[in-house]
Amino acid sequence: MAASASSTILFSSKSSRASLSWKNQLSSTSAFTISGFSLCRRPHRHSQRFIVLSMDSKPTVLVAEKLGEAGLKLLKEFANVDCSYNLSPEELCTKISLCDALVVRSGTKVTREIFESSGGRLKVVGRAGVGIDNVDLAAATEHGCLVVNAPTANTVAAAEHGIALLTAMARNVAQADASIKAGKWLRNKYVGVSLVGKTLAVMGFGKVGSEVARRAKGLGMHVIAHDPYAAADRARAIGVELVSFDEALASADFISLHMPLTPATKKILNDETFAKMKKGVRIVNVARGGVIDEEALVRALDAGIVAQAALDVFTEEPPPQDSKLIQHENVTATPHLGASTTEAQEGVAIEVAEAVVGALKGELSATAVNAPMVPAEVLTELKPFVVLAEKLGRLAVQLVAGGSGVKSVKVKYGSARAPDDLDTRLLRAMITKGMIEPISSVFINLVNADFTAKQRGLQISEERILLDGSPESPIEFIQVQIANVESKFASAISDSGEIRVEGRVKDGVPHLTKVGSFEVDVSLEGSIILCSQVDQPGMIGKVGSVLGEENVNVSFMSVGRIAPRKQAVMAIGVDEQPSKDSLKKIGEIPAIQEFVFLGL
């Protein structure tokens, strides 16, 4: 990657992770930063805020919530440590201007006001845990502050708590305990169910989900899993079958949730999905409270659709004292104890302390969740292709059928530039971001993209196709291929057997230009409906009429076909998401053989 006069980027990589450091040089030019790869220009007065530290005195680290002693020891070896707990927002804003780093857990909100109050001194925020819902990432990056977390240390603890809730729920341990302490002896009331031979559906087959699956297998359970990203061979290695979302719901006696809270998973268990479950299903949630519609869960419990629920997380924490869900006799509840073991707390403390110290030294690890500064001219040139790359990744992964594990991705770049003049690391990272972020809690950036892909068993290869013409534009097209998977839209499969999408930038706007073997041309703004059809007159009008009746605005429409009156693919850009009824009506048009809605 070319470096500007204002900054030098130093890359190094090892077998399991990539790291990046940089040193700022004197310049009057401004630079761009990336926050989750959104691009914004930063004024020169901020140019020396990011991981630049005068080493003639120790930095100051404010620890705002309790941290394990091992982590505190690491911090104290490098910095002056101020342990001040239970600070009000006003008190935190007052203290932060004297601090170079801030360490929090989930109870402290690190808001834009805190970054503004730091006066530019705050270099790094360390989140002792996985989730970063309590940190304003956009504000952090705007103020040149790195955010790191500790995503691995509490995996076993969370899995063990999931199993503890599973077994306690099955045998009514909490209810029986409360009963006997109330002076009652109700053996017949608290007859439980056995786990042996029952089907457990693990929803989310990441670190915690796979550890829960291993332990459930040891209890004699039949384990299935749903994860749109997990590799089938990794699941098979521990005796787990990957299935579709609906199949998991319909087959399970027990459901254990281990998915992140994203727009796609918010309230994913709701009235509609509860109706698809076996009557008498039992549910465990040690993931995120928002993935369950809590009012719908109460209705399902009252109706007997859900026999019992064991919950460690809630939409609002702590939940209201009069919560119908908490008070329900068939609910076992704990106060977010998933990571609360002595060992996990020490592990998290060490992991976040190491990341904070590394950042203060000018290093970046794979636990960084926002990105460092990069040369302005590189981002200026690649900006429209950065957007294109992420959207192609999002489109490609949505075309994969449920139960198919994505393992192999090939990216082709068509360019008139010599390979040495085209640095594709940022584009590869954006494709990784587009494929992983919608179905994961991981935040992908230039630093952690390759590490995260490798960690998830995703192999991304790149091929550069040298084109004739002027090298003025860095790239003519980007093509993303996913091999050895099934597609929910058969026409997206190319002649060589892989899912294929291709795009170009036209007048600064990303366009989808190929689906499978079909040439199309639709702007990647809003969302897209793809229809496979027999080419015949009136098809555009019929689909447009259905969308028009629902007040869905069509921004682009393009048809790619093999030959007149033969097989064709219609690509429709829409500004709003059509209703299920609208999509159903499109599917009922006689000449349409299949269709898929793809959100961007």
N, C-alpha and C positions, 0 to 999 in steps of 0.2 A: 504494500500500500504506500503510495506516495505521501510524503510528509510536507506540511506547509512550513513556512518560516516561524509560525507561532507555536508549534508543538511537535514533539517527537514521539512516535508510537513505537514501543518495543514489544514484540511478540515472542513468546517462547511456549513450547508445548512438550508435554510428556505423554506417556502412554495412556494415562487415565484422565488428565485434565489439562485445560489450557489456562494460562495466566497472562495478564497484561499489565504493564506499568507505563507511566509516561512522566516526563518532566517538562514543565512549561518554560519557554524561552521568551525573551523580550520581543514584543511585537505590538503594533497598534491595530492589528486586524482582529476581527471578531471570529468566533468559531461556532459550530453547531454542536448540540448535544443530542443524545438519544434517550428518551424515556420510554422503554418498551418499544423503541424504534419509532416513536413519533418525533418529528424534526422541528426544532425551533432555534432561532438565532439568539445567542447570548451576548450581551454587551460586554465591552472590554473590561469594565470595572469588576466583572466576576471572573476574569480569565485566570486568576491565580488562586481560586478557592479550592480547586479539586485536588486533594491528596498532595498538597504542597505544604511542607512542614519545616519550620526552622528548627534545626536539630541542636541549637545551643541551649535549649531548656526542654524539660519533659512536657509532653502534651498532657492535657487534663481530660479524663474520662468520667462522665457523670453516669452512675448506675442508678436508674430511677426505680427499679424493682429488684426484689431479692434474687441474687445469683449465687450459684454454688461456689464453695470456697476454692475449688480447683481453678475455676474461671477467674475469680478475683485475684488469685495468686499470679496467674499469667499476665493480667492487666497491670498489676502493681509492679511487676518486673520491668515494665516498659514505660508506664505513665503514672501520673498522679491520679489517684482514684477517689472520687467523691461519691459515697453511698448515701443518697438522700431519697428516702422512700415516701410514698403517699403525698407527693407534691400536687398542689392544685395547678390547673393550667396557667394561672397567673404567676405562681411561684416558679414553674418550669420555664416560662418565657423570660423571667428575670435572671435565672441562673445560667441559661443556655449560652448567653453571650460570652461567658467565661470558659466555655468547654469546647474541646476539639472533637469529642466523640460522645455519643449517647447510647446507652444500652437499656433496652426495655423488654418486657414480656408482652402479654396481650392486654394488660390493664391500662396502659398509658397511651393516650392518643397523641401521635406526633403529627401535628397539623401544620398547615401553611404558616400560621402565626408563629409557630416555634422556629421554623426556618428563617422567617423574616426577622425575628427577634435575635437570632444568632449573629447578625451583622456580618455574615460571611465566614465566621470562624469555624462553625460546625462542619467537619469533614466527612464524618461517617456515623450512621445510625445502625446499631446492631440489634436485631430482633432475636431474642433467645427463644426460638421455636420455629415453626414452619410458616404459619400464616402471617401475612403482612397487611391485613385489612386495616390495622390501626395506624399505618404510616401513609402519609400523602406522598406517593411516589413521584408524581408530576412536580410537586413543589420541591421535593428533594433534589431532583435532577436540575431544575431551573436554578437552584441555589448552589449547584456544584457539589452536592453531598451524596456520597455513595451509601447505598442501603444493602446490608448483608443479613442473611438469616442462618439458622441452624437446622437444615432440613432432614438430617439422617439420624441424629442421636436418639430420638424418642420412638423409633419405629417399633422395636420389640415391646416397649411399654404399652403403646397404643394397641398393638395386636393382642397382648395378654389381657388388657382390660376388655377388649371386645369379646374374647373367649369367656372371661369372668362373667360378663353380663349375659352372654348366651346361656351358660350353664345355670346361673342364678335364676334367670327368667324361666327356663325349662322346668326347674324344680321349685319354683315359688319361694326362693330363699328369703327375699326381703319381706314378703307378706307374712310368711310363717314366723319369721323373727319378730316382727311387730306384734303379731297375734299372741305369741307365747309370753312376750314381755308385758302384754296387757292382761295376763293371767288366764289366757284361754288355752285350750288343748284341742285343736281342730285338725286332727290327722286326715279325716275324710275330705275336708274342704280343699286341702292343698296337695292333692294328688297331681304329680307332674307328668311330663312326657319324656320318653327316652330320646337320646340323640343318635344312637346307633341305627344305621340304615336310613336315616332321614336325609333329605336333600337340602343342602345349604347353597344359596346363591350369593356369591361374593360380587358385589356391584362396585367395580373399581379394582383392577388387579395390579396396583402399584406395589410399593414397598410394604405398606401395612396390610393391604388386601392379600398379598401372596403369603405373608407370614400367618395371617388368620387361617388361610386355606391349609397350610401345612399342619397347623395345630388341630384343625377340625378333622383332617384326614386321620390324625392319630386318635381321635375320639370315635372313629368308625363311621363318620358321616360320608355321604356321597356329595362331592363338591363340584359345582359348576360355577362359571364366572362370566360376567359381561364386562368388557372393556374394549371400546372401539379401537384402541391402540395396541393392546397387548399382543405379543407374538404367540401363536398357537403352540409352537414347540416348547417355549418356556413354561406354558401352562401344563402341557402334557408331561413335562419332566417331573412334576410333582403330583401327577395324577388328576389334573383338573381339566375339564372340558370347557372351552370357550363357546358361548351360545349368544344368540341375539337378545336384545333387551326384553322383548315380549316373551320369548321362550323362558328366560330366567324367571320372570314374574309368574308365569303360568305353572312352572315346574316346582317351585321352591316350597319347602315346608318352613324353612327359616331363610331370612334375607339379612345380610350384613352389609351395611353401607360404608364404602371407603372411597368415595368420589369427592373431588374438590367442589367448592361452591363457585360456579361460574354462571353466566347468563343462561347457558344451555342446561345446567343441572338444577337451577333454582326451582324449588317445589316440583322436582321431577316425580316424587311420589305424591299423588293428588287423587281426587275422586276418580278420575278416569283410570289411572294406573292401579289403584286399589281394586277397582272392579275387575281387573284382569287376573288378580291373584287367586290362589286356592283359598277357599273358606277355611279359616282357622290358622292362617299363616302367622309366623312370629317374626318381629323385626328388631334388629339391633342397629343403633347408629352411634358410632364413635368418630364420625367424620366432621360434618358441619351441620348445624341446626337447620339452616335455610334450605337444605335439599328436600326436606319434608314439609308439605303443607300441613301445619299442626292442627288446624281446624278440621281438615279432611281426615286426618288420622283419628281424631276423637270420634268423628262420625263412623269411621270404619271399625273402631273398637266397639262402639255402642251397637253396631249392626252385626257384630260377630265375624265380619270379614277378616279382621285382624284379631287374633286371640289374645296376644300380648305384645308389648313393646318394651324394649330396654334402651334407654336413651342417656347419653352422656353429654350431648350438645343440644342447644336450643336456639331458636331464631333470636330471642332476646335473652341475654345472660346478665345477671340471674333472671330467671323467668318470674312473672308476677306471682305473688303468694296465692292468689285465687285462681291460678291457671287450671282449667278443667283437665288439661292433659296431665299435669303433674299430679293432680288429686285423683286421677282415674285409678280404680283398684287393680286394673290389669297392666299398669305401667310401673316399671322399675326405673328409677332415675338416680343419677349421680351428677355431682357438680363439676363437669368438665375435668375428669380425673385421668384422661387417657395417657397423658405424659407424666403423671404424678407418681413416679417412683424415685427413690433416692438415686439409683443408678442413672436413670434417664436425665434427672435434673443436673447431675454432675456432668454427664456427657454433653448436654446442651450448653452448659456453661463453658466448657472447654472449647466446643466447636465455635461458638459465637465470639469468644475472647480471641481465639486464633485469627478469626476473620477480621476483627476490629484492629488488632495489632498489625496484621498484614497490610490493611488499608492505610493505616497511619504511616507505615513505612513506604508507601507508594506502590503497593502491590494490589492486584485484584485476583480473587479466587473464583471458582465456579459457583460459590454461594452468593455472588453478587446478583441482585435482582433489578438493578438499573445499570446503565452503561456509562463508560467514561467518554471524555471528549475525543473526537477524531478530527482529522484535518477538514477544514471547511470546504475546500475545493472538491474533495472526494465525495462528500455528501451532496454538494450542490449538483454535481454531475449525475450521481446515481439516484437522487431522490425519487424520480418517477419510477425507476426500475425497482427500488426498494418496496414501494407500494405494490407494484405488479407481482413481485416475488412472493410477498406474504399472501396476497389474494389467490395466487395460483396454488400455494400450499393449502390454504383453507378449502378451495374447491376440490382439490385432488383427494384430500382425506375424507371429505363428505361423500364422495362417490364410492368409497369402500363399503361393501356390504357388512352388516353386523356379524361378528364372529370371525372375520378375517383379520389376521394379525399383520400389521404393516411392518415389514422387515427390510425391504430393499427399495430404495428410491434412487432414480437416476435423473440428474438435471443436465440439460443441454443448453448451452449458450451459443447463439449465432452472432458472430461479430467479425468485423473487418480488421480489428486490432490484433496485433501479435499477443500471444499469451502473457508475455511479461508486462504488457501495458494494460492488462485487464485483471484487476484484483476482485475475485468473486466471493471473498469470505463474508462480506456483509450480506450479499444476496443469498448465499447458502444459509446464513443464519436466519434470514427472514423467511425462507421457505420452511426451515425447521420450526420457526415461531408459528407460522400459519398452520402447520400440521399438528403441533403439540399443544399450544396454548388453549384452543377451544375445548379441549377434553382433559385439561390438566390444570393444577394449581401452580405449575412452574412458570416463572417469568423468563422468557428467552431473550438473550441479548448477544452481542458480538462475543462476549467473554465466555458465556456458558453454553452456547448453542451446540458445539461439537461434543462437549462433555455430556450434555443432557441427552443428545441423540445416542451416543455410545452407551450410556447408562441404561437406556430403554431398548437396547438391541436394534437400533435403527441404523442401517448402513446407507450413507448418502454418497454416491459417486457423482463425479462431474465430468462432462465432456464438452470441449470447446470446438465449435465448427467454424473454421476460417472461411469467411465470405469475401467475395470480390466487392469492391466499392470503397467509399470514403470511410476512414476511421474516425470521422468527426463525432458520430454517435457511438457511445461505448458498446451498445448491444442492439441488435436487430430483433431478436426474439429470445424468449426463455421457454423451455419445454420441461414439464415435470412428468415423470413416468413412475408408476408404482407397479411392481411386478409381483406375480404369484399371489394375487388376491382376487376375490370375486367383487363384482361391481353391482350396486343397486340400480345402475343405469347401463344396460348392456351395450348401448351404442358408444359408451365412453371407452370401450375396449378397442385398442388399435388392431390392425391386421397382424401385428406380431405378438398380441396376446396380453398386453399390459394396459392399465388405465393410463390415458394420456391426455393432458391438457397443455395448451400452448398459448402464449400471450405476447403482445407487443405494446409499445407505448406510442400513441398517436396524438400529436399536439399536446403532449404532456399528460395525457389521460391513459391509464392502463386499459387494454382491451383484451378480451378472450377471443382468440382467432382460430383455435382448433380444439375439437372435442373428439377423442378417438381418431378416426380417419376422416372426419367431416370438417370442412372449412366453414367457420362462422365469423361473425364480427359483431361483438356486443360489448359495450362499455361496462367495466367492472365497477359500477357505482350502484348503490342499493343492493338488490339481490337478483338472482337469476332463476328462471324456470327453463329446464331443458325438456323438450318433447321429441320422442322418436315417432316418426309418422311415415305414411305413404304420401309422397309428393302429389298433390292435387290442388285444383283451384279452390279458393275460399277458406283455406285453413287458417291463414293469418287473421282473417275477419272473424272466424268462429271463436278462436282463442281470445282475440281482442274484445269481442263482445262479452264474453264471460267475465273478464277482468273489469271491463267498463261498468257492468251491472253492479259490481262490488266496490266501485269507486277506487280501484287500484290503478295507479298511473303507470303506463308503459313508457319507459325512457328509450329503449332500443328494441329492435326485433330483427333477427337475421335468420336465414334459412340456408343450411348447407346440404347439398344433395349429391348423390352418386351420378344420377342422370335424370332427365325429366320423367316424372311419373314413377320414379323408383324410390328407394329408401332415402329419407331425409331426416335431418335434425334441425329443429327450430330452437333458437336461443332467444329468450325474452328477458330483457332487463326491466325490473319493476322497482318502484320507489317504496312501496309498502309491502308487508307480508300478506299474501292472500289468505283468506279464511280456509278452513278445511273443506267447507262446502264448495268454495270456488275451485279448489284444486281437484275435488272429486268430480265436478262438472267438466273440467278440462280432460280428466282421464276417461270420461264417458263419451267424449267425441269419437265416433266410430273409427276414423282413420288413425287416431293416436294409439300407438302400441304400448308406450310406457312414457312416464314423465318423472321428474324429480325437481324438488325445490331446494335451492342452495342458498343459504344465508351468507352474507359477506360481512 
